Amino acid sequence: MKKIRIYKLFKRYPILIGIVLIGILIGGLLAQRYWAQKQDTQSIITSDDLSRKGTIEQFQNPEELLEYTIAALKNQDLDLVLRACSIDENLLGNPFYAIVDKEQKFGYDMSLPPSADYEEYRPLSSAMLAKYYTEQYDNIQKQFKNKRDVKLIKTGVLYPDLQLSSETLCETAELCSYWGADAAIQMAALLQTSQEDYMISFTVTKYYGYWKIFDFRAEMAEMDNGKFIKPISLEEYNTAVDTTDVLSFMKKLNIEMDGSENVENETQTVKDIKHPEKEILPPNYFIVGESYGKSQKDTIEKFILALQKKNPVEAMSYCKIGDSDKQPKTVTSERIDTQADYAKQISHLYYGLLGEPYFSGERTLKRLDETAESILHRLNPQLIPYMDINTLLKVEDDKASGEEQYIAFYAFNGNCYMSGYTLMKSGENWQITSLSSVENDLDAGEVKEISWDEYQSWIGEK
């Protein structure tokens, strides 16, 4: 009876049932493809410390921000320190155009990639900024070594009268204009150990009513080169940091910078936080996961496809960033440093694919026959054309290290280009260890335009 009903149903609605069955088949294939891809791709991972939920959105009082940050430094908690830094704010306020226009020169490593102008560069700038602050964190930890009994005595504004001088206000206004901040203050903290007293300084910046660490140094602190803390007597500290209340200073600063007393009302809404050192700010950085290719060519093709999809984080995940057998429990300086290095290489690759010739160092815009505007326009990742790898040549096989070097040849816009890749096998799969081919003098991220005759010569040679 059921067989007859099903037969009649098929006979009555053959087209509709056919469409449904085809839809189910396609859906199954897509689901299988997605699941297979998911097994090989993990763009972002969350370590135990990075998974901690924020207990507070922001600090409206810069002194509380310093209490939070110093506690994190004392506890050697890199994750919490990074959360206090202006990573998101700086990548969005990144003054790429202003720097190139002011300096009248350009170089691949002259500044962060133009993340304020193009969204695709934002994760790359984020990784580089995380490295910048991590390097400062590491230097502070080295100087804090054997000083585990550190106590925070007090914080305050460095030379408040000098910071309100016309010259300093002009410098502060320029910094804020460059990086999209509303205000900036140079501050310091007095730290006490059983042997000696120390001063650590900060430059803090304000955005929409909240404060972040812009730098772990303040120019007025006059630290020795490479130093972040220095021995100081109580008398010397009190000379540099007087009894001016930070909220009172903020009022004066706002009046001087904005020329209006209406902004005084803003400080009245600042709420005191009883224990800032116990709070947790929201995460503002990421850790790249591990993705793989089944072969050398498959890895490079997936990497290029991720760039064409405007997903540099996925592209980074095909690079060997950490130990593929271990899920990191805590964020480490080594991992932050490695992923920033790949971010830099990818930004170079973007520049090359967009037609900005590779060169080391910096060159004047006059020599390049460019303007800041033309360079900024050229570096738009949306302009990256569709491209395929014409040929992939193995040029070096280092048995000792397990690394293999390749040159990839691309064809687009009627031209031929080449760039280098170094890969290493990870289990049964492959990952990129560098976007370079040292064997053929192709630097990390370098893209070189070649003639079709040169391409044919390469193919013939290899």
N, C-alpha and C positions, 0 to 999 in steps of 0.2 A: 504493500500500500504506500509506504514512504517513498520507495523507488519510483512509483508512478507519479507521485506528487512532485518529486524533484525533477523528473523528466518533463512534466508539464510546465514547471517553473522555468526550466532552461529553454523550452520551446517557445514560451510566451515572451520572455525577456532576454533573448540571447545577447543583444548588444550591451545592455545594462550590466548583466552578470559578467560578460567579458571584460568590461571596463573595471568592475570591482576586483576581479581576479588579477588583472594586470597591475592595478594599484597596490594590491597586497604584495605581489611579486616585487614591484619596484621598491615599496616600503621596506620589505625584508632585505633586499640587496643593499639599500642605503643604510639600514640599521647595522647590517653586517660590516659594511665598509667603515661606518663611524666607529664601531666597536674595535675593529682591527686597527684603525688609525689611533684610537685612544690608547691602545696598548703600547704603541711606539712613540706617542707624543705626550709630554707632560710639561707644559710651558712654564708654569709657576708652581712652586711647592711652599708649604707653610711649616716652618720649624716650630718647636714647642714654644720658644719665647715669642716668636712673631705671631703665634696664635692667641696670645693674651689679649683679651678685650680691653679697650680703653675704659677708664673710669671717669675721665674728664675730657671734654672736647678741646679745651684750650686754657691758656693762662693769660689773664688780663693784666696781671701785675708782673713785671719783669723780674722782681726780686723772688717771687715764688717760682718762676721758671728756673732761676739760678739754683735755688734750693733743690728742686727736682733733679736738675742736671748734675749737680755736684754729688748728690746721693747716688745717682746712677754710675757716675765715674768711680766713686769710692767702692761700689759693689761690683765693679768691672762688668757692667751690664751694657754691652754695645747696643743691643736692641733698643733699650729705653733712651740711650743717648741719641741715637739716630732719630728717634721720634720727636726729640726736642729741636732738631735742626730744620732749617728752612729749605728742605729739599723740594717739596711740591711748589712752594712759593717762588723759589729761584728758577726752576725750570719753566715756569709760566711767565716770569718777569725777565727771563734771559735776554740781555741787551745785545744780541748778535749784530743786528744792523748798526746800532749806535757805536759799538766798538770798532767795527770795520770802517764805518764812515769817519769816525774821529781819528783813528790811527792811519787811515788811508793806505792800509795794507791788508793782506789776507794770507792765511796759512791754514792747512788742514787741522793743525792742533792749536790754532790761535785762541779759540774759545770753545764753549759748548756748542754743539750743533744747534741750529735755529729752532729750538723747541717752542718758543713763544709764538712762532709764526706757523709751524707745521706740526700737527699732532703726532705724526709718525716718529719724530725725533724725541718725543717726551720720555719714553722709557729709556732711551739711550742717555739722555741728559740726567735722568733720575739715577741711573747706575753710576754715572761719572761723579755726580754730586755725593752719592752715598760713599764712594771711595774717598773723595776729598775730606769728608768729615771723619771717616774711619781712620785715615792717616793721622789726623789731628788727635783723635781718641787714642791711637796707639802711642803716639809721642807723649801724651799726657801720662799714660799708664807707665811708660818707661821712667818718666821723671817722678812719678808717685811711688816707684818701686821702693820697698822697705819703709814705706810711710803709711802703713795700713791703719795706724791709730789717728788718722786725720779727723779733725773736728771742724765743722763750719762755725765760725764765730759771728760773722756779720757780712752783709753785702751792701753795696752802695754805688753811687754815681762817681765816676772818675772826673776830677777837676770840673765840677759843674759850671763854674763861671767861665772857664775856658771853652767848654762845649757850647756856651751861649754866645760866644764871640762871633763877629761877622764872618771871619775867615772859616772857622770850624762849621758854622751853620751852612755856609756855601758848599763846603765839602760834603756835609751830611745830606744836603738837598740833592747834590749830584748823585751820591750813592743811592738814595731813595728813588730818584728819577730813573736811574739805570735799571734797578732791580724791582721796581714796582712796589716799593715799601712806602708806608705812610710816615714813618719816623724811624730814627735809629739813635741808640744811646750806647756810649762806651761805659761799661760797668766793671766792677772788680769785687772779689770776695777775699776775706781774710780767713786763712786756714791755719789751724794750730795742731802741732804734733808734740810729742813729749820732749823733743829736742829743740824745735825751732818753729817760728811762724813763717808762713808763706802767703804770697798773693797770686791769685789766678785771675786773669782778665777775660772779658767777653765783649763782643759787639752784638747787641740784640736789635732786631728789627720788628716793626709793628705792621700788621696787616688787618684791616677791618676790625680793629679793637683788640686783637690778641698779639702775643709776642712769641718770637722764635729766635733760636741761636743762629746768627748770621756767620759768626766766626768765633773761634776759641781764643782770639787775641783782640786786644784793643790797642790802637796805635799809641794812645797816651800813656799806656802802661810801660812803654819803653823796655820791653823784654829783650834780652840778648837773642841773636839770631838762632832760630830753632828751638827756643825755650818757650814754655807755656806757663810755668810757675817759677817764682823766684823768692829767695829768702827776703824777709822784710821785717823791720821792727814795728811795734805798734805805733810808735810816734811817726814813722815814715808813712805807714798806711793811713793814719788819720790826716796827714798832710795831703795825700793824694785823693783820699775819699773823705770828704767832710761829713757833717751831720745832716746835710740836706736830705729831706725825705724824698724818696723816688717819685711819689705821686705829686708832690709839690713841684719837683723838677719837671715832670711831664707837663704840668699846666703851663709853666714858663716856656718850655720848649714849643708847645703847641701854639702859644701866643706869638712867639718869635717867628715860627715857620708859617703860620696861617694868617697872622695879623689880626686875629679875632679872639675875643675872650669867651665867645659862645662855647668853644670846645672845652672849657673848664668843666662843664656839666658832665662830660664823658667820664671823668675820673670819679665822679660821685657814684656811678653805677658799678664800679669795681667791687666785687665781693671777695672778702678774705677767705682763703682756704687754710684750714687749720693745720693740715699735714701734707703740704705739697710733695714732700719726699716719698709719700706712700701712694701717690696717684700714678696712673698710667695713661699716657697720651695715646691717641689712635695711631696705627701703623701708617707710615708715609713712604715706605720703600718696599721692594719685593726681592725674592730670591728666585732665580731662574731654575727651572727643573731640568730633567734629562730626557732628551728625545734622541731617536736613533734612526739610521737608515740600514736597510738590509745589505747594501753593498756600498762601495765608494761612490759610484755614480748616483745611486738612489739617495744617499745622504746629501750630496751637493744639489741635486735636483729639488729635494724637499726644502733645503735651505733657501734656494733661489725662489721657489714658489711662495715661501713664507714672506719674503721681501716683496714680491709682487702683490701679495694679499695685503700689503701694508701692515704686516705683523712682525716687527723686529724682535719682540720677545720670543715668539715661536722660533724665529731664525736663530736667536741666541741659544735656545735650548738644544739645538743640534751641535753645539760646541761643547767640548769637554770642560765642564766647569768644576765638577766635584767628583767624589768617589761614587761611581754608579751603583755600587752595591750597598751603599748606606744612605738612609734618609737623615739629613742633618737635624740634630736635636736643638742646636743653638746656632745662631748666625755667627760666622767667623770672619775675621779680617781677610783671611786668605780667599774665601769664597767671594766676598764683596770686591776684592781687588781683581780676581780673575774675571768675574762677569763684567766689570768696568772696562777691562782690557778688551774683551770681545765687543763691548758696546762701541768702543773707540774704533776698532777695526771695521765694524759694520757701518759706522758713520762715514769712514773713509771710502768704503765700497759704494755707499749711496752717492757720495760726491763724484766718484769716478764714473759710475753708470749714468749719472746725470750730465756728464760732459765737462766736469771741472778737472782740468789736467792735474795729475799728481806731481807734487814736488815737496821736498823737505824744507823745513823752515818757513819763512814768510817772504812775500814779495809785495812791492808797492802796487797799488791799483793802476798807476800809470804804466808800469812795466807789463802788467797783465792786460792792459787796455780794457779795464772793467770799472764799474762803479759799485758801491755798496748795494745799490738797488738791483743792478743786473746780476750780481752774485747771489743775492737773496732769492731772486726770481728763479735763477737756474737751479738752485738747490731744492726746489719743490719736489718732494717724493712722488706726488701725484703724476709727475711727468715721466716717471720711469716707464718705458715701453714694455710691451710683451716681448719676451725673448726666450730663446731656447738654447741649450748647450749644443752647439754644432759638433764639437769634438772634445773628448776628455783624454788627455795624454798623461800617462805615468812617466815622471821624469826622474824619480829617485825612490829607492826602496832601502830604508835603513833597517837592517835586520836586528841591530843591537837595540835600538830604541822602539822598534815596532812601528815607526812612522813611515808613511808613504806620501810623497809629494806629487801633486798633479797640476797641470795647467788646463784651465777650462777656456774654450773659445766660444764667444757669443757673436751673434749677428743680429743687428737691429739698426734701423734708420739707414740702411744701405752700407753700413760700416762694419768692420770686424774688430773685436776687442778680446783681450785676454787678461786673466787674473789667476792668482795661485791659490792652492788649497793644500794643506797638510792634514792628513787624517790618521786615525789610529783605531785599531779594532778593539771593541769593548765586548767581551763575550763572543756572541755570534754576530754582533752588529757593529756599526761604524759610527764614529763621531769626528768632528772637525777639531783639530788642535790649534790651527792657525789659518788665517786667510792670506797665506803667503806661500811663496816657493823660493826658499833661500837659494836653491840650486840654480835658479834662473833670474836672480836679482829682482824678484817681484816682492816688494815690501808688503807688510800686513795691510790688507784692504786696497792695495794699489790696483787700479784698472788701467791697462795700457791699450791705446788704439794702435792697430797695425794695418798695413795694406793687405789686400787679398793675395798679392804675390808672396808677402811674408808668411801669410797663413799657409799657402800651398807649400812653401819651403819647410815650415814646421811639420806639416803632415808628411812630407817626403822624407825629412830627416828622421822622424821618430817611427 
